[in-house]
Amino acid sequence: MLQSERRRFHRVLLVQPIRAFAGATPVQVVDASIAGLRVLHQNQLPQAGATCRVMFQSEFGPISVDCEIVHTVEDPIKDFDQSPTLQTGLRVLAADRQSQERLREMIAVLSTHRINHNEH
């Protein structure tokens, strides 16, 4: 079964990546859903199964979510000074009420923008 077929929540590809931190490691959020994030980074994150807190600023305010690292692969696109870029999938485990609401709102607004943009 393909991973996209297993998804239970709408995932939004971000046109402009969002700068964030996974623990102390700088990352860029490139897609998001209420259940998970995909981030690009250069420094190694902990191994699959470990947890980390991801924090970033959105247009709705700061968002902080506790995540489980699901997998990390090398991104085929080498973008940052030709060094390998890593891509990590994160499962959202927990968030405070405000962060959860802000993440939901961000995804809803981005989904609406994408649908409206695709209709034209």
Contacts in CASP RR format, 6 or more apart in sequence:
PFRMAT RR
TARGET T0000
AUTHOR 0000-0000-0000
METHOD contacts of the structure
MODEL  1
MLQSERRRFHRVLLVQPIRAFAGATPVQVVDASIAGLRVLHQNQLPQAGA
TCRVMFQSEFGPISVDCEIVHTVEDPIKDFDQSPTLQTGLRVLAADRQSQ
ERLREMIAVLSTHRINHNEH
7 33 0 8 1.000
8 35 0 8 1.000
9 33 0 8 1.000
9 34 0 8 1.000
9 35 0 8 1.000
9 36 0 8 1.000
10 33 0 8 1.000
10 107 0 8 1.000
10 111 0 8 1.000
11 31 0 8 1.000
11 32 0 8 1.000
11 33 0 8 1.000
11 36 0 8 1.000
12 31 0 8 1.000
12 32 0 8 1.000
12 33 0 8 1.000
12 107 0 8 1.000
12 110 0 8 1.000
12 111 0 8 1.000
12 114 0 8 1.000
13 30 0 8 1.000
13 31 0 8 1.000
13 114 0 8 1.000
14 29 0 8 1.000
14 30 0 8 1.000
14 31 0 8 1.000
14 32 0 8 1.000
14 110 0 8 1.000
17 28 0 8 1.000
17 29 0 8 1.000
17 30 0 8 1.000
17 40 0 8 1.000
18 28 0 8 1.000
18 29 0 8 1.000
18 56 0 8 1.000
18 57 0 8 1.000
18 58 0 8 1.000
19 26 0 8 1.000
19 27 0 8 1.000
19 28 0 8 1.000
19 56 0 8 1.000
19 57 0 8 1.000
20 26 0 8 1.000
20 27 0 8 1.000
20 28 0 8 1.000
20 29 0 8 1.000
20 39 0 8 1.000
20 54 0 8 1.000
20 55 0 8 1.000
20 56 0 8 1.000
21 27 0 8 1.000
21 54 0 8 1.000
21 55 0 8 1.000
21 56 0 8 1.000
22 39 0 8 1.000
22 41 0 8 1.000
22 45 0 8 1.000
22 52 0 8 1.000
22 53 0 8 1.000
22 54 0 8 1.000
22 67 0 8 1.000
22 88 0 8 1.000
22 90 0 8 1.000
23 52 0 8 1.000
23 53 0 8 1.000
23 54 0 8 1.000
23 55 0 8 1.000
25 41 0 8 1.000
25 43 0 8 1.000
25 45 0 8 1.000
25 52 0 8 1.000
26 41 0 8 1.000
26 42 0 8 1.000
26 43 0 8 1.000
27 39 0 8 1.000
27 40 0 8 1.000
27 41 0 8 1.000
27 45 0 8 1.000
27 54 0 8 1.000
27 88 0 8 1.000
28 39 0 8 1.000
28 40 0 8 1.000
28 41 0 8 1.000
29 37 0 8 1.000
29 38 0 8 1.000
29 39 0 8 1.000
29 54 0 8 1.000
29 56 0 8 1.000
30 38 0 8 1.000
30 39 0 8 1.000
30 40 0 8 1.000
30 87 0 8 1.000
31 37 0 8 1.000
31 38 0 8 1.000
32 38 0 8 1.000
32 103 0 8 1.000
32 106 0 8 1.000
32 107 0 8 1.000
32 110 0 8 1.000
33 107 0 8 1.000
34 92 0 8 1.000
34 100 0 8 1.000
34 103 0 8 1.000
34 104 0 8 1.000
34 107 0 8 1.000
35 91 0 8 1.000
35 92 0 8 1.000
36 67 0 8 1.000
36 89 0 8 1.000
36 90 0 8 1.000
36 91 0 8 1.000
36 92 0 8 1.000
37 54 0 8 1.000
37 65 0 8 1.000
37 67 0 8 1.000
37 89 0 8 1.000
37 90 0 8 1.000
37 92 0 8 1.000
38 87 0 8 1.000
38 88 0 8 1.000
38 89 0 8 1.000
38 90 0 8 1.000
39 54 0 8 1.000
39 87 0 8 1.000
39 88 0 8 1.000
39 89 0 8 1.000
39 90 0 8 1.000
40 75 0 8 1.000
40 85 0 8 1.000
40 86 0 8 1.000
40 87 0 8 1.000
41 85 0 8 1.000
41 86 0 8 1.000
41 88 0 8 1.000
42 80 0 8 1.000
42 83 0 8 1.000
42 84 0 8 1.000
42 85 0 8 1.000
42 86 0 8 1.000
44 72 0 8 1.000
44 86 0 8 1.000
45 52 0 8 1.000
45 69 0 8 1.000
45 72 0 8 1.000
45 86 0 8 1.000
45 88 0 8 1.000
46 52 0 8 1.000
46 69 0 8 1.000
47 69 0 8 1.000
48 69 0 8 1.000
48 70 0 8 1.000
48 71 0 8 1.000
48 72 0 8 1.000
49 68 0 8 1.000
49 69 0 8 1.000
49 70 0 8 1.000
50 68 0 8 1.000
50 69 0 8 1.000
51 66 0 8 1.000
51 67 0 8 1.000
51 68 0 8 1.000
51 69 0 8 1.000
51 93 0 8 1.000
52 66 0 8 1.000
52 67 0 8 1.000
52 69 0 8 1.000
52 90 0 8 1.000
53 64 0 8 1.000
53 65 0 8 1.000
53 66 0 8 1.000
53 67 0 8 1.000
54 64 0 8 1.000
54 65 0 8 1.000
54 66 0 8 1.000
54 67 0 8 1.000
54 90 0 8 1.000
55 62 0 8 1.000
55 63 0 8 1.000
55 64 0 8 1.000
56 62 0 8 1.000
56 63 0 8 1.000
57 63 0 8 1.000
58 102 0 8 1.000
58 103 0 8 1.000
58 106 0 8 1.000
59 106 0 8 1.000
60 102 0 8 1.000
60 105 0 8 1.000
60 106 0 8 1.000
61 102 0 8 1.000
62 99 0 8 1.000
62 102 0 8 1.000
63 95 0 8 1.000
63 99 0 8 1.000
63 102 0 8 1.000
63 103 0 8 1.000
63 106 0 8 1.000
64 95 0 8 1.000
64 96 0 8 1.000
64 99 0 8 1.000
65 92 0 8 1.000
65 93 0 8 1.000
65 94 0 8 1.000
65 95 0 8 1.000
65 99 0 8 1.000
65 100 0 8 1.000
65 103 0 8 1.000
66 92 0 8 1.000
66 93 0 8 1.000
66 94 0 8 1.000
66 95 0 8 1.000
67 90 0 8 1.000
67 91 0 8 1.000
67 92 0 8 1.000
67 93 0 8 1.000
68 90 0 8 1.000
68 91 0 8 1.000
68 93 0 8 1.000
69 88 0 8 1.000
69 89 0 8 1.000
69 90 0 8 1.000
70 88 0 8 1.000
70 89 0 8 1.000
70 90 0 8 1.000
70 91 0 8 1.000
71 88 0 8 1.000
71 89 0 8 1.000
72 86 0 8 1.000
72 87 0 8 1.000
72 88 0 8 1.000
72 89 0 8 1.000
73 86 0 8 1.000
73 87 0 8 1.000
74 84 0 8 1.000
74 85 0 8 1.000
74 86 0 8 1.000
74 87 0 8 1.000
75 84 0 8 1.000
75 85 0 8 1.000
75 86 0 8 1.000
75 87 0 8 1.000
77 85 0 8 1.000
78 84 0 8 1.000
78 85 0 8 1.000
79 85 0 8 1.000
92 103 0 8 1.000
95 103 0 8 1.000
END
